[in-house]
């Protein structure tokens, strides 16, 4: 005879019995911790997300975040979710983020698809835009350029 957790995982009708509710309690405790953390504690957030999802290398979620179990979510490497994300993971949720990259992508390019291909180069005009026609101020732009240069120097 199958447990309700087995039935749920097989995508069959199930009842939220004590075992199911206990799984949700574990998840809700982790969500409570995540959602009330100091938002500037990036490493702490990464640690809680790693514990919550388990199967996602380098995942980062800006809290608040909501899900049913967490353990049913499989996200690709370096998955990122912004504020107020909700993933209903009663069934397995796989997130196929990114593209299959088969060769180097040139710097300052927009690339997408499977296989990944360059859609267009990012021009100087594009680089200074934040949203729509809003331009990035000089101080922020200098910080972006410095961060980019530091990444290129790091192996």
MDTraj code that builds the backbone (N, CA, C; nanometers):
import mdtraj as md
import numpy as np

residues = "UNK UNK UNK UNK UNK UNK UNK UNK UNK UNK UNK UNK UNK UNK UNK UNK UNK UNK UNK UNK UNK UNK UNK UNK UNK UNK UNK UNK UNK UNK UNK UNK UNK UNK UNK UNK UNK UNK UNK UNK UNK UNK UNK UNK UNK UNK UNK UNK UNK UNK UNK UNK UNK UNK UNK UNK UNK UNK UNK UNK UNK UNK UNK UNK UNK UNK UNK UNK UNK UNK UNK UNK UNK UNK UNK UNK UNK UNK UNK UNK UNK UNK UNK UNK UNK UNK UNK UNK UNK UNK UNK UNK UNK UNK UNK UNK UNK UNK UNK UNK UNK UNK UNK UNK UNK UNK UNK UNK UNK UNK UNK UNK UNK UNK UNK UNK UNK UNK UNK UNK UNK UNK UNK UNK UNK UNK UNK UNK UNK UNK UNK UNK UNK UNK UNK UNK UNK UNK UNK UNK UNK UNK UNK UNK UNK UNK UNK UNK UNK UNK UNK UNK UNK UNK UNK".split()
xyz = np.array([
    [0.0837, -0.1175, 0.0000],
    [0.0000, 0.0000, 0.0000],
    [0.0889, 0.1248, 0.0000],
    [0.0547, 0.2247, -0.0825],
    [0.1339, 0.3470, -0.0955],
    [0.0989, 0.4455, 0.0153],
    [0.2002, 0.5188, 0.0613],
    [0.1734, 0.6274, 0.1557],
    [0.1193, 0.7464, 0.0764],
    [0.0633, 0.8429, 0.1470],
    [0.0148, 0.9621, 0.0786],
    [0.1298, 1.0403, 0.0151],
    [0.2465, 1.0362, 0.0762],
    [0.3641, 1.1007, 0.0165],
    [0.4017, 1.0316, -0.1139],
    [0.3961, 0.8978, -0.1161],
    [0.4228, 0.8230, -0.2393],
    [0.3207, 0.8579, -0.3461],
    [0.1942, 0.8675, -0.3057],
    [0.0869, 0.9020, -0.4001],
    [0.1092, 1.0425, -0.4562],
    [0.1437, 1.1354, -0.3694],
    [0.1701, 1.2728, -0.4138],
    [0.2845, 1.2748, -0.5138],
    [0.3935, 1.2069, -0.4801],
    [0.5108, 1.2067, -0.5661],
    [0.4861, 1.1361, -0.6989],
    [0.3883, 1.0459, -0.7028],
    [0.3497, 0.9782, -0.8267],
    [0.2418, 1.0561, -0.9014],
    [0.2106, 1.1755, -0.8522],
    [0.1089, 1.2643, -0.9102],
    [-0.0291, 1.2002, -0.9126],
    [-0.0596, 1.1307, -0.8031],
    [-0.1906, 1.0702, -0.7847],
    [-0.2646, 1.1487, -0.6769],
    [-0.3947, 1.1289, -0.6694],
    [-0.4717, 1.1936, -0.5631],
    [-0.4199, 1.1459, -0.4284],
    [-0.4114, 1.2375, -0.3322],
    [-0.3614, 1.2032, -0.1991],
    [-0.4284, 1.2910, -0.0949],
    [-0.4121, 1.2512, 0.0286],
    [-0.4668, 1.3256, 0.1422],
    [-0.3493, 1.3835, 0.2201],
    [-0.3610, 1.5078, 0.2617],
    [-0.2558, 1.5696, 0.3430],
    [-0.2647, 1.5171, 0.4856],
    [-0.2068, 1.4005, 0.5051],
    [-0.2092, 1.3377, 0.6371],
    [-0.0976, 1.3955, 0.7244],
    [-0.0773, 1.3370, 0.8406],
    [0.0244, 1.3877, 0.9334],
    [0.1642, 1.3877, 0.8728],
    [0.1965, 1.2867, 0.7932],
    [0.3289, 1.2789, 0.7301],
    [0.3509, 1.3933, 0.6311],
    [0.2489, 1.4206, 0.5516],
    [0.2559, 1.5307, 0.4544],
    [0.2675, 1.6633, 0.5290],
    [0.1861, 1.6806, 0.6308],
    [0.1879, 1.8062, 0.7068],
    [0.3224, 1.8264, 0.7758],
    [0.3852, 1.7180, 0.8195],
    [0.5172, 1.7299, 0.8821],
    [0.6202, 1.7786, 0.7805],
    [0.6135, 1.7274, 0.6569],
    [0.7040, 1.7751, 0.5513],
    [0.6849, 1.9249, 0.5279],
    [0.5595, 1.9684, 0.5268],
    [0.5322, 2.1110, 0.5054],
    [0.5801, 2.1950, 0.6238],
    [0.5698, 2.1403, 0.7451],
    [0.6196, 2.2132, 0.8621],
    [0.7696, 2.2364, 0.8519],
    [0.8428, 2.1346, 0.8078],
    [0.9877, 2.1477, 0.7915],
    [1.0179, 2.2591, 0.6918],
    [0.9476, 2.2585, 0.5804],
    [0.9669, 2.3613, 0.4785],
    [0.9308, 2.4989, 0.5335],
    [0.8209, 2.5096, 0.6028],
    [0.7770, 2.6404, 0.6541],
    [0.8737, 2.6968, 0.7574],
    [0.9379, 2.6103, 0.8328],
    [1.0396, 2.6594, 0.9273],
    [1.1574, 2.7200, 0.8507],
    [1.1973, 2.6535, 0.7420],
    [1.3062, 2.7060, 0.6594],
    [1.2652, 2.8369, 0.5923],
    [1.1407, 2.8428, 0.5439],
    [1.0907, 2.9658, 0.4819],
    [1.0835, 3.0794, 0.5831],
    [1.0425, 3.0471, 0.7044],
    [1.0364, 3.1476, 0.8107],
    [1.1752, 3.2074, 0.8327],
    [1.2743, 3.1204, 0.8400],
    [1.4115, 3.1665, 0.8593],
    [1.4554, 3.2538, 0.7424],
    [1.4334, 3.2060, 0.6203],
    [1.4721, 3.2801, 0.5003],
    [1.4024, 3.4148, 0.4917],
    [1.2720, 3.4146, 0.5117],
    [1.1928, 3.5352, 0.4877],
    [1.2099, 3.6438, 0.5929],
    [1.2725, 3.6089, 0.7055],
    [1.2936, 3.7096, 0.8095],
    [1.4423, 3.7355, 0.8359],
    [1.5262, 3.6899, 0.7444],
    [1.6700, 3.7137, 0.7578],
    [1.7038, 3.8575, 0.7232],
    [1.8173, 3.9014, 0.7717],
    [1.8735, 4.0301, 0.7309],
    [1.8988, 4.0204, 0.5807],
    [1.8362, 4.1083, 0.5030],
    [1.8456, 4.1020, 0.3567],
    [1.9871, 4.1278, 0.3052],
    [2.0743, 4.1807, 0.3900],
    [2.2124, 4.2036, 0.3476],
    [2.3031, 4.0847, 0.3810],
    [2.2501, 3.9811, 0.4433],
    [2.3273, 3.8620, 0.4772],
    [2.3226, 3.7644, 0.3588],
    [2.3928, 3.8002, 0.2522],
    [2.3859, 3.7225, 0.1287],
    [2.4339, 3.5790, 0.1467],
    [2.5411, 3.5596, 0.2212],
    [2.5909, 3.4239, 0.2424],
    [2.4924, 3.3422, 0.3259],
    [2.4323, 3.4042, 0.4272],
    [2.3312, 3.3352, 0.5074],
    [2.2101, 3.2960, 0.4244],
    [2.1685, 3.3858, 0.3360],
    [2.0550, 3.3557, 0.2469],
    [2.0908, 3.2382, 0.1569],
    [2.2114, 3.2413, 0.0990],
    [2.2545, 3.1301, 0.0127],
    [2.2507, 2.9967, 0.0886],
    [2.2946, 3.0003, 0.2134],
    [2.2977, 2.8788, 0.2949],
    [2.1570, 2.8241, 0.3186],
    [2.0630, 2.9108, 0.3527],
    [1.9250, 2.8662, 0.3761],
    [1.8637, 2.8158, 0.2466],
    [1.8890, 2.8849, 0.1346],
    [1.8365, 2.8406, 0.0050],
    [1.8947, 2.7039, -0.0308],
    [2.0228, 2.6852, -0.0053],
    [2.0870, 2.5558, -0.0316],
    [2.0194, 2.4459, 0.0504],
    [1.9897, 2.4752, 0.1770],
    [1.9222, 2.3788, 0.2630],
    [1.7790, 2.3540, 0.2166],
    [1.7124, 2.4582, 0.1733],
    [1.5727, 2.4482, 0.1296],
    [1.5595, 2.3683, 0.0015],
    [1.6398, 2.4027, -0.0996],
    [1.6278, 2.3371, -0.2300],
    [1.7120, 2.2112, -0.2403],
    [1.8307, 2.2156, -0.1869],
    [1.9155, 2.0972, -0.1860],
    [1.9782, 2.0609, -0.3188],
    [1.9034, 2.0679, -0.4274],
    [1.9523, 2.0189, -0.5560],
    [1.9898, 2.1316, -0.6514],
    [2.0270, 2.2461, -0.5999],
    [2.0561, 2.3608, -0.6846],
    [2.1893, 2.4225, -0.6456],
    [2.2857, 2.4118, -0.7352],
    [2.4194, 2.4639, -0.7083],
    [2.4226, 2.6143, -0.7337],
    [2.4584, 2.6895, -0.6313],
    [2.4743, 2.8337, -0.6464],
    [2.3442, 2.9105, -0.6561],
    [2.2337, 2.8535, -0.6113],
    [2.1037, 2.9214, -0.6201],
    [2.0969, 3.0383, -0.5229],
    [2.0271, 3.1424, -0.5629],
    [2.0034, 3.2570, -0.4753],
    [1.8604, 3.3033, -0.4958],
    [1.7896, 3.3242, -0.3852],
    [1.6516, 3.3714, -0.3892],
    [1.6407, 3.4924, -0.2994],
    [1.5942, 3.6032, -0.3558],
    [1.5677, 3.7223, -0.2752],
    [1.4373, 3.7012, -0.2011],
    [1.4400, 3.7000, -0.0680],
    [1.3166, 3.6815, 0.0070],
    [1.2272, 3.8046, -0.0021],
    [1.0984, 3.7895, 0.0147],
    [1.0309, 3.6674, 0.0578],
    [1.0110, 3.5678, -0.0568],
    [1.0100, 3.4424, -0.0186],
    [0.9925, 3.3304, -0.1102],
    [0.8948, 3.2331, -0.0470],
    [0.8149, 3.1686, -0.1305],
    [0.7151, 3.0746, -0.0799],
    [0.7136, 2.9497, -0.1666],
    [0.7011, 2.8344, -0.1021],
    [0.6856, 2.7073, -0.1719],
    [0.6189, 2.6088, -0.0764],
    [0.5854, 2.4914, -0.1278],
    [0.5202, 2.3896, -0.0447],
    [0.6193, 2.3020, 0.0307],
    [0.7237, 2.2568, -0.0400],
    [0.8178, 2.1620, 0.0188],
    [0.9636, 2.2031, 0.0008],
    [0.9943, 2.2667, -0.1094],
    [1.1323, 2.3024, -0.1401],
    [1.2092, 2.1867, -0.1997],
    [1.1949, 2.0699, -0.1407],
    [1.2685, 1.9518, -0.1862],
    [1.2230, 1.9027, -0.3232],
    [1.1096, 1.9512, -0.3709],
    [1.0598, 1.9097, -0.5022],
    [1.1015, 2.0054, -0.6124],
    [1.1852, 2.1043, -0.5788],
    [1.2299, 2.2039, -0.6763],
    [1.3732, 2.1713, -0.7172],
    [1.3946, 2.1577, -0.8473],
    [1.5285, 2.1390, -0.9021],
    [1.5544, 2.2553, -0.9966],
    [1.6492, 2.3386, -0.9606],
    [1.6826, 2.4543, -1.0430],
    [1.8253, 2.4404, -1.0925],
    [1.8497, 2.4932, -1.2108],
    [1.9820, 2.4857, -1.2697],
    [2.0861, 2.5633, -1.1912],
    [2.2102, 2.5434, -1.2289],
    [2.3238, 2.6083, -1.1633],
    [2.3057, 2.7598, -1.1674],
    [2.3325, 2.8226, -1.0539],
    [2.3250, 2.9679, -1.0393],
    [2.1848, 3.0243, -1.0641],
    [2.0841, 2.9458, -1.0329],
    [1.9445, 2.9918, -1.0432],
    [1.9259, 3.1155, -0.9560],
    [1.8485, 3.2101, -1.0064],
    [1.8192, 3.3329, -0.9322],
    [1.6697, 3.3607, -0.9414],
    [1.6080, 3.3865, -0.8272],
    [1.4673, 3.4275, -0.8238],
    [1.4600, 3.5574, -0.7454],
    [1.3807, 3.6501, -0.7955],
    [1.3687, 3.7797, -0.7306],
    [1.2588, 3.7769, -0.6262],
    [1.2364, 3.8906, -0.5629],
    [1.1419, 3.9051, -0.4527],
    [1.0031, 3.8511, -0.4862],
    [0.9374, 3.7969, -0.3838],
    [0.7982, 3.7517, -0.3921],
    [0.7750, 3.6372, -0.4896],
    [0.8739, 3.5541, -0.5090],
    [0.8573, 3.4373, -0.5957],
    [0.7806, 3.3303, -0.5188],
    [0.6867, 3.2671, -0.5861],
    [0.6128, 3.1541, -0.5298],
    [0.6227, 3.0372, -0.6267],
    [0.6675, 2.9235, -0.5780],
    [0.6737, 2.8020, -0.6587],
    [0.5920, 2.6959, -0.5870],
    [0.4855, 2.6515, -0.6505],
    [0.3995, 2.5477, -0.5925],
    [0.4568, 2.4123, -0.6322],
    [0.5302, 2.3532, -0.5394],
    [0.6027, 2.2308, -0.5702],
    [0.5405, 2.1066, -0.5083],
    [0.4097, 2.0955, -0.5201],
    [0.3433, 1.9718, -0.4786],
    [0.3920, 1.8589, -0.5690],
    [0.4093, 1.8916, -0.6972],
    [0.4722, 1.7990, -0.7907],
    [0.6149, 1.8488, -0.8146],
    [0.6982, 1.7672, -0.8749],
    [0.8352, 1.8057, -0.9053],
    [0.8351, 1.9255, -0.9997],
    [0.9168, 2.0251, -0.9666],
    [0.9320, 2.1438, -1.0508],
    [1.0775, 2.1494, -1.0944],
    [1.0999, 2.1444, -1.2260],
    [1.2335, 2.1559, -1.2813],
    [1.2409, 2.2874, -1.3565],
    [1.3385, 2.3682, -1.3252],
    [1.3543, 2.4963, -1.3924],
    [1.4716, 2.4837, -1.4860],
    [1.4442, 2.4699, -1.6459],
    [1.5423, 2.4532, -1.7555],
    [1.6022, 2.5843, -1.7965],
    [1.6428, 2.6755, -1.6845],
    [1.6964, 2.8092, -1.7106],
    [1.8262, 2.7991, -1.7888],
    [1.8535, 2.9043, -1.8696],
    [1.9785, 2.9096, -1.9438],
    [1.9656, 2.8431, -2.0789],
    [2.0773, 2.8322, -2.1424],
    [2.0851, 2.7765, -2.2763],
    [2.1946, 2.6715, -2.2800],
    [2.1886, 2.5869, -2.3813],
    [2.2951, 2.4908, -2.4033],
    [2.4027, 2.5622, -2.4834],
    [2.5146, 2.5912, -2.4175],
    [2.6227, 2.6654, -2.4814],
    [2.7222, 2.5645, -2.5374],
    [2.7397, 2.5679, -2.6703],
    [2.8283, 2.4722, -2.7368],
    [2.9608, 2.5332, -2.7794],
    [2.9730, 2.6656, -2.7705],
    [3.0996, 2.7330, -2.8003],
    [3.1027, 2.8660, -2.7263],
    [3.2187, 2.9303, -2.7252],
    [3.2337, 3.0568, -2.6537],
    [3.1369, 3.1619, -2.7067],
    [3.0858, 3.2405, -2.6142],
    [3.0010, 3.3546, -2.6474],
    [3.0875, 3.4795, -2.6314],
    [3.0928, 3.5656, -2.7319],
    [3.1752, 3.6860, -2.7191],
    [3.1265, 3.7757, -2.6057],
    [3.2205, 3.8477, -2.5431],
    [3.1840, 3.9457, -2.4415],
    [3.0849, 4.0449, -2.4993],
    [3.0039, 4.1000, -2.4093],
    [2.9083, 4.2054, -2.4436],
    [2.8146, 4.1629, -2.5567],
    [2.7602, 4.0425, -2.5411],
    [2.6655, 3.9886, -2.6385],
    [2.5386, 3.9447, -2.5682],
    [2.4286, 3.9494, -2.6407],
    [2.3034, 3.8907, -2.5954],
    [2.2922, 3.7581, -2.6680],
    [2.2812, 3.6486, -2.5915],
    [2.2748, 3.5158, -2.6509],
    [2.1649, 3.4359, -2.5831],
    [2.0976, 3.3520, -2.6586],
    [1.9891, 3.2704, -2.6038],
    [1.9624, 3.1546, -2.6979],
    [1.8765, 3.0637, -2.6512],
    [1.8308, 2.9524, -2.7343],
    [1.9053, 2.8246, -2.7059],
    [1.8597, 2.7178, -2.7686],
    [1.9206, 2.5865, -2.7586],
    [1.9362, 2.5283, -2.8990],
    [2.0570, 2.5186, -2.9512],
    [2.1793, 2.5608, -2.8852],
    [2.1874, 2.7132, -2.8780],
    [2.2679, 2.7605, -2.7848],
    [2.2821, 2.9035, -2.7626],
    [2.3480, 2.9686, -2.8833],
    [2.2941, 3.0850, -2.9221],
    [2.3548, 3.1597, -3.0319],
    [2.3492, 3.3082, -2.9987],
    [2.4403, 3.3820, -3.0571],
    [2.4434, 3.5261, -3.0361],
    [2.3274, 3.5878, -3.1130],
    [2.2470, 3.6649, -3.0407],
    [2.1358, 3.7357, -3.1036],
    [2.1832, 3.8707, -3.1550],
    [2.2608, 3.9402, -3.0711],
    [2.3190, 4.0669, -3.1143],
    [2.4251, 4.1097, -3.0151],
    [2.5089, 4.2004, -3.0589],
    [2.6109, 4.2588, -2.9728],
    [2.5476, 4.3710, -2.8913],
    [2.5978, 4.3896, -2.7697],
    [2.5540, 4.5013, -2.6872],
    [2.6401, 4.6206, -2.7256],
    [2.5766, 4.7281, -2.7655],
    [2.6501, 4.8467, -2.8095],
    [2.6766, 4.9389, -2.6912],
    [2.7617, 5.0388, -2.7131],
    [2.7865, 5.1397, -2.6093],
    [2.6557, 5.2068, -2.5692],
    [2.5693, 5.2283, -2.6647],
    [2.4395, 5.2916, -2.6380],
    [2.3555, 5.2042, -2.5439],
    [2.3563, 5.0716, -2.5651],
    [2.2818, 4.9787, -2.4796],
    [2.3369, 4.9747, -2.3377],
    [2.4682, 4.9780, -2.3260],
    [2.5328, 4.9574, -2.1969],
    [2.4944, 5.0603, -2.0921],
    [2.4604, 5.1784, -2.1317],
    [2.4318, 5.2842, -2.0365],
    [2.2837, 5.2905, -1.9983],
    [2.2025, 5.1975, -2.0473],
    [2.0590, 5.1997, -2.0186],
    [2.0265, 5.1123, -1.8986],
    [1.9355, 5.1628, -1.8151],
    [1.8893, 5.0884, -1.6983],
    [1.7546, 5.0257, -1.7298],
    [1.6530, 5.1075, -1.7468],
    [1.5190, 5.0638, -1.7860],
    [1.4707, 5.1584, -1.8948],
    [1.4257, 5.1028, -2.0066],
    [1.3760, 5.1888, -2.1130],
    [1.4810, 5.2908, -2.1521],
    [1.4491, 5.4163, -2.1352],
    [1.5412, 5.5229, -2.1725],
    [1.6185, 5.5802, -2.0539],
    [1.5986, 5.5244, -1.9333],
    [1.6683, 5.5734, -1.8149],
    [1.8146, 5.5303, -1.8200],
    [1.9042, 5.6274, -1.8056],
    [2.0467, 5.5981, -1.8133],
    [2.1069, 5.5708, -1.6765],
    [2.2088, 5.4860, -1.6757],
    [2.2843, 5.4569, -1.5547],
    [2.3740, 5.5767, -1.5266],
    [2.3764, 5.6230, -1.4020],
    [2.4599, 5.7379, -1.3685],
    [2.6075, 5.6984, -1.3729],
    [2.6953, 5.7971, -1.3827],
    [2.8382, 5.7737, -1.4016],
    [2.8999, 5.6937, -1.2874],
    [2.8635, 5.7244, -1.1627],
    [2.9191, 5.6529, -1.0482],
    [2.8855, 5.5040, -1.0550],
    [2.7595, 5.4730, -1.0854],
    [2.7182, 5.3328, -1.0973],
    [2.7872, 5.2670, -1.2161],
    [2.7995, 5.3395, -1.3260],
    [2.8645, 5.2841, -1.4447],
    [3.0105, 5.2502, -1.4151],
    [3.0809, 5.3394, -1.3446],
    [3.2200, 5.3131, -1.3092],
    [3.2310, 5.1876, -1.2232],
    [3.1371, 5.1684, -1.1308],
    [3.1369, 5.0492, -1.0450],
    [3.1115, 4.9229, -1.1280],
    [3.0228, 4.9316, -1.2255],
    [2.9935, 4.8165, -1.3124],
    [3.1167, 4.7787, -1.3929],
    [3.1828, 4.8777, -1.4501],
    [3.3021, 4.8521, -1.5299],
    [3.4111, 4.7896, -1.4434],
    [3.4307, 4.8426, -1.3219],
    [3.5317, 4.7889, -1.2312],
    [3.5004, 4.6438, -1.1944],
    [3.3724, 4.6145, -1.1646],
    [3.3317, 4.4785, -1.1291],
    [3.3570, 4.3843, -1.2466],
    [3.3263, 4.4278, -1.3672],
    [3.3472, 4.3466, -1.4870],
    [3.4955, 4.3182, -1.5067],
    [3.5784, 4.4189, -1.4888],
    [3.7229, 4.4007, -1.5033],
    [3.7753, 4.3024, -1.3996],
    [3.7260, 4.3108, -1.2759],
    [3.7691, 4.2184, -1.1708],
    [3.7297, 4.0760, -1.2022],
    [3.6133, 4.0557, -1.2606],
    [3.5692, 3.9203, -1.2963],
    [3.6577, 3.8619, -1.4045],
    [3.6973, 3.9455, -1.5001],
    [3.7819, 3.8974, -1.6098],
    [3.9183, 3.8563, -1.5598],
    [3.9673, 3.9184, -1.4513],
    [4.0984, 3.8873, -1.3959],
    [4.0955, 3.7617, -1.3106],
    [3.9777, 3.7249, -1.2568],
    [3.9651, 3.6081, -1.1695],
    [3.9485, 3.4819, -1.2537],
    [4.0328, 3.3801, -1.2302],
    [4.0223, 3.2557, -1.3112],
    [3.8937, 3.1806, -1.2816],
])
top = md.Topology()
chain = top.add_chain()
for i, resn in enumerate(residues, 1):
    res = top.add_residue(resn, chain, resSeq=i)
    for name in ("N", "CA", "C"):
        top.add_atom(name, md.element.get_by_symbol(name[0]), res)
traj = md.Trajectory(xyz[None], top)
